[in-house]
Amino acid sequence: MPETVTLPFWLALILFALAFWAILARLLTPSIRWMLSRHAERTLEDFNEKLRIQIRPFKLAQRRTLVDRLMFDDEVLRATDERASEIGKTRKLVLQEVEEYANEIVPAFNAYIYFRVGYWLSRNISRSMYRVRLGSSDVGGLSNIDKRATVVFVMNHRSNMDYILMGHLAAEESTLSYAVGEWARIWPLEHLIRAMGAYFVRRKSRNDLYRTVLRRYIQMATAEGSTQAVFPEGRLTRDGLLQAPKLGLFDYMLRDFKPDSDRDVVFVPVAVNYDRVLEDRTLLLNLDPDAKAKRGFGALATALGFVTRQSWLMLRQQWHRFGYACVNFGTPVSLRKYVEETGVDFRGLPKEVRFEHVGTFANLLMKEIGDLVPVLPVALVSTVVLQQPDRALSELELKADVQALMDSLQMRGANLYLPRSDREYSIEVGIRMLVLRRVLHQREGLYVLNLAEIPLVRYYANSIAHLMLQPDSP
């Protein structure tokens, strides 16, 4: 006989919610997924027509497909067998380790997130914090890059803002795929970075199997024409100077290059500089062996304190953007042309010899980057006040000394960025930035350097120190 069953209201509510969710999952979710997918396809079509370097099929492939392709690559399988034999495990167990590496490395590029979310964020964040400027660009060289070539943007690394700034300024050229350190593997940043096409790298890993998986992914991406952006220095500069290039990623790209059959690989030198690097004081702590780096809640408290101070300045209408951020794009360097001119074939060379030639090529690119570094107002004023840190300078004396430095750098062929094309205004910008940060004090009409801030001043002077060593142009 039918009987009436009485349920508590809360249980009936839960059952109703589960039933409603099941209906959504069955009926609406596929439709929503199709609509989002179609919207992403239209976004991709719209932007791909405008890009100078179009997005390659490799970047648009299903992530699972790329993971499987990487896992069952011949070289990866050989490394898997060697690892299994070395540690006494079955191939199946070691393949699980390979799958973990592949899932960690392979990005999940999403055109909608890249163009509609990522580009919007990068543009608005960079412009809200800096006066962003494109200083110089070899437009002709960029326009003449072979349409089939793999393009690799190679740039110096001064700030984590580099990712954002470059993503904004290179948006008309192509989508960029970065190698990102493990610091960014936190939720939800990790998923956003993957959707932007970046891949994660364990920079300090000495695991041969992991290095093989990483190498094969980079080689696949390069062979398939995926546009990339790399930081040869490997990490943020701690003292402001340009660092010697790390050779790992370069070696991956060069070691199997076949100039007669592979698509060309074109390296575009890019140089960036800032009037203020957000992490400058934190980076300087790495130079002090007695200083304890803040981690966890300490780092979070520092970041929150910085945001609070800037917000307070905004409320009082005393906030200024952090000066100028400038990027220069140099003349593309064709790997095929380099191999033809030097006669160096990287294939089959012993490791020591190969790395010697890879180092020569990497140093060539670093030289190009160094020559391109924008000379900004804060770097100019910092260089001058550091020459005689105990000296009090009148405004006239300080401006005269910076003017002389400008003349000297221009004779050396340096790329000076002068806001409003006005030398005097540029100097005033540099002075104002250092005064606002209490690096320079103004007393009785004289400018006096805060001696406690000498490391910070040196950090900014170092950004152009290499240009001071170059001979005058004829």
N, C-alpha and C positions, 0 to 999 in steps of 0.2 A: 504494500500500500504506500502511496506517496505520502511523505511526511515533510513537515516544514522544518528547515534547519535554520537555527538562529546563530548569526555570527556577530562578534563584536564589531563595532563601527570601524575601529582602526584596522582590523583585519580585512574587512570589506573594502576599505579605501585602498589598501595595499594591493589586493587582487584586481581592483578596477584599474589602478595605475599600471600594473604589469600587463593587463589585457590591452590597455591603450597603447603601451610601448610596443607590444607585439604587432598590433595593427600598423603602427608607424613604420616599424622595421620591415614589415612585409610589403606595404603599399607605397609609403612615401619615400623611404630612404633611397631605393634605387632611382626614383625620379629625381630626387635632390642631387644624388651623385652624378647622374647624367647631365643635369643642368649645370652643375659646377664644372664638370669636365668640358662641356661644350663652351662654357664661358672662358675657360682657360685656353682652349684651342683658338678661339677668336682673338683673345688677347695676344697669343703667340703669333698668329698670322699678322695682326696689325703691326706689332713691334718688329717682327722679323723683316718686314719690307723696309723699315726705316734704318735698321742696323747696317753699318758699313761692313761688319764681319758677322755673317749670319750664323745662327745657332745650328750646330751639327746634329745629325741624327743620334750620335752616341750619347749626347747629353739628354736627349728626349726619350731614350729607351727606358723601358720599365726597370725599376731598381732591382727587382728580383732577377731579371734577366742578366743584368750586369754582375750581380753577386755570383750567380751560377757560372757565368762565363769566366769570372776571375777564379773561382774555386777550382774549376776543371781545366784551367790553362795548363799546358804541358809543363812549363817551368815550375809552376806552383805545385803540380802533382809530383814532380821529381823532388822538390824540396820537402814535400810532405812525406814521401817514402824515406828520405834521408833522416828526417826528424823522427819518424816512427822507429826506424832501425836504431837510431842513436839512444832513444829513451826507453826502448823496449815496449812500445804500445802498438796497438793495431792501427792500420791506416784509417779505419772508420773513426776512431777516437781522435786522431790527429786532424782529420778533416773537419771535425767539429770545432777544433781550435782555429782552423783556417776560415771556417764560416764566420766565427766570431770576429776575426780580423777584417774579413771582407765586409761584413755588415757595419763595422765601425768606420771603415774608410769610404765606401761608396756613398755618394750623396743621393738625395731624393729631390732633384730639381723640379720646381713647380713654377711655371711661367707666370701664373697669376700672382703668386706671392712675390716673385722677383720684381716684376714690373709695377704692380699695383700697390704692394705693401712695402717691399724692400727699397725700391727706388724712391717712393714717397717719403719713407722714414729717413733715408740717407740724405736726401736733398734738404728736408726741413731741419733735421738735427744739425747738419754741417752749417747751413746758413744761419741758424739761430745762434750758433756758438761762435762762428768766425765770419769774417769777411772773406768769402771764398773767391779765389781768383785763379784763372788759367793763365799762367805767365807767358809761356811760349810753347809752340807745338810745330813739329815738322809735318805740316798738313800734306805737302806733296809726297813725302816719304810714306806716310800712313795710307794715302790714297792709292799708291802704287804697289801696295802689298798684294802678292798673288792671292786670288780669291780662294784657292784651294789650300793655301798655307795654314799651318798651325801658328797662331799668334800667342806669344808669351810676354806679358807685361812684367818687367823686372824693376823693382823699386826699392829705395832705402826705407828703413823701418824706424820711425821716430815715435809713433804713438799708436795705440789701438784705434784711434780715429782714422788711421790710414785706410782701414777696410771700408769705413763709411764714406770717406772723402773720395776714394778711388771709385767706389761703386757709383757714386753720384756723377763724377766727371767723365767716367768712361762709358756711361750709359748709351751714348750715341754710337759708340764703336761696336760693343758686343756685351754679352753677359760674361762675367768673370767667375772663374773657379779658383778659390783660394785653398792653400794648405793652412789649416788652423790648428793651433796647439790644444793640448788636453784641458787647458784652463777653461775653455768654452763649453765643455761637456757637462752642462748643468741645465736642468729643466727650467723653463721651456726654451731657453736660448739654443740648446742643441738642435731642436727640431726646426727652428727658424733658420739656423745656419745651414743645415742640410738642404732645406727647401730652396735656399739661395744658391745652391750648387757647390758649396764648399765641402772639403773632405778633411777629416781629422787625422792628425799625425802624432804618433808617440815619438817626440823628438829625441828622447834619451834612450830609446829602446835599442838593445844590442841583440835582440832575438833574430837569428838569421831567417827563420821562417816568416816572421812578421815583415822583415825588410824585403823579402822576396815578394810577398803579397802586395806591399806598398809600391815596390818598383814596377811590378807588372801592371798595376792600375794606372800609374802615371804614364807608363809607356803606351798602354792602350789608349788613354785619353789623348796623348800627344799624336799617336799614329792616326787617330780618327779625326783630328782637327779641332779638338775641344780647346777653346780659348782659356788661358790660365793666367794667373797673376802670382808671382813668387817674390819673396823677400830674401835675397841672397845672404843677408847678414844672419838670418835664422832666428833672431830675437830682437827686441827693442834695444837700441843703443843706450847704454847706462851712463856714459859720460858725454854724450852729444856728438862724439866723433863718428865718422864712417868706420864700420868694422870690416875686417877681412871676410870675404865671401865663404859660406859653407858650400861644399862641393857635392853633397849627396844628391839633391834634386837635379842639378845640372848633369851629373854623371848618369842618372837614370834616363834623361832625355837624349844624351849624346852617344852613349856607349854602343847602341845598335843602329845608329843612323846610317841609312844607305842613300847617299846623295844621288845615285843614278835612278832610283825607283821610288823612294819614300817621298811623301809630300814635304815641302820645305818647312822648316821651323824658323820663324822670324821673331827675334827678341826685340822688344821695344823698351829702351831705357826710360825710366820715369823717376823724377826726383820731387820730393815733397819737403816743405819746411813750414814751421809754425812760429808765430810770435809768442805763443804760449802752448806748451805741451801739458796736457791735463795731468799726466803722471810724473811730471819732472821731479818733484821732491821724493816720491816713492822710488823712482829709478836711481836717484842719487844715494839712497840708503844702501843700495847694493854695493856701493864703492866703499862703504864704511864697515870694516870687519867687526866692529864692536856694536853696530846698530842691529837691532832685532827687527826683522821684517814682520809687519803686522799681517796676521792671517785670520781667517774665520770671522768671528765677531769684531775683532780689532780692526780688520780691513773694512768691514761693513760700517762700523762706527765712524771711521775716517771718511768714507764716502758720504755717509749721511750728514756728517758735519760740514763737508764741502758744499753739498746741495743746500743745506740750511742757510749757510752764509750767503750763497749766491741768491737764494730766494729772498733773504732779508734785504739784500742790496736792491733787488728788483722792486720790492715793496716801497722802499725809500727812494725809488727812481734814481739810484746811484750806480746801477749795474751797467757795465760795458761788456760788449762782446770781447772775446779773448784775442783781439787783434786780427792779423791777416793769416790765412792759410793759403799757400800758393803751390801749384803743381805745374811742372814743366814736362812735356813729352819730347823725347829726342828722336834721332834718326834710327829707323829700324835696322837691325843687324841680321842679315840672312845667314843661316847656318850653312846652307848649300854653297853660297858664295865664299864663306869663310873657309870651308873645306877645300874648295877649288883653289883659292889663293894661297893657302898655307901648305896644301898637300897632306894634311893630317887626316888619316882615316881612323876614327876611334875604334872601329871594330877589330877585334882580335888582338888588341894591344895588351901586354901584361898590365896588371892593375896599377903598379907604381908608375909606369910610363903613361898609362891612360890618365891617371889622376893629375899628372904633371901637365898634360895638354889641356885637360878640363880646367885646371887651375888658371892656365894662361887665358883661356877663353872667358872664364868667370871674372878675372881681374880686368880684362878688356871692358866688360860690361860695367863693372864697378867704377872704372875710370870715366866711362861715359856718364854714369849716374852722378858721380862727383862733380863733373864739369857742369851738369845741369842744375845742381842744387840752387834754389832761389835764395837770393840774399835779401832778407827782410829787415825791417826797421829795428827790431829788438836785437837781432844778431849784430847789426852795425854798432849800435850804441853800447852793447855789452863788450864788444871787442875794444872799443876806445877806452871805456872806463877801467877795463881790466889792465890796460897797459901801465897805468900808474894809479893803483887802487887807493893810495893814501892822499892823492891830490884832490883838492876841492876845485871844481871848475865852474866858471861863470857860464851862462847860457851861450854867450857868444863864442867862448873858447871851445865848449863842447860841440857846438854846431860846426865850427871851423875844422876841428879834428875829424869829425865824422865825414865832412865834405872831402877832406883829403883822403880818407879811407875809401870813399866812393870812387874817387879819381883813380886810386891805385888799383882797385878791383876791376874797374872798367878797362884799364890798360891790360889787365890779365885776361880779359874776355869773359869775366863772370857775368852771370845773369842777375842783374839787380832788378828787383821789383819795387818801383817807386809809386806808391799810392798817389792817384791823381796826376801822375807824371810830374810831381813837384818834390824836389829834393828837400826843401825846408820843411814842408808838411810831413814828409817821411820821417825826418829826424824828430819832429815833435811827437809823432805817433810812438816812436821807440822810447822816448823819454817819458811820455805819459804812462805807457804800460809798466815801466820799471818803477815809477813813482807810486802808481796805484798798488803795486805789490810790495811797497816799502823796501824795495831793493836800493833805490836812490832816495836820499833825503834832500829836501831843499831848505837851506839855512842861510838867511841873510843874503839871498840872491845867488847863492852858490849851490852846486849839486855835489853831494858827498855820498860816496858809496858806503852802504852798510856792509862792513867787513865780514859779518856773520854770513852774508849771502854770496860770498865769493864763489863757492862751488856752483851755485845756481847761475851766476853770471858767466862762469867759465863754460857751463853746459851749453848756453846759447851761443857764446863766442865760438865754441868748438864746431858748431854746425857749419861754419864757413872757414874754419881754420885751414883745411886742406887747400882752399883757393888762394890763401896767402902765400903758399909755398910754390905756386906756379910762376914761371917767368913771365915777364911782360910780353904782351903780343907785339909783333913788329909793326 
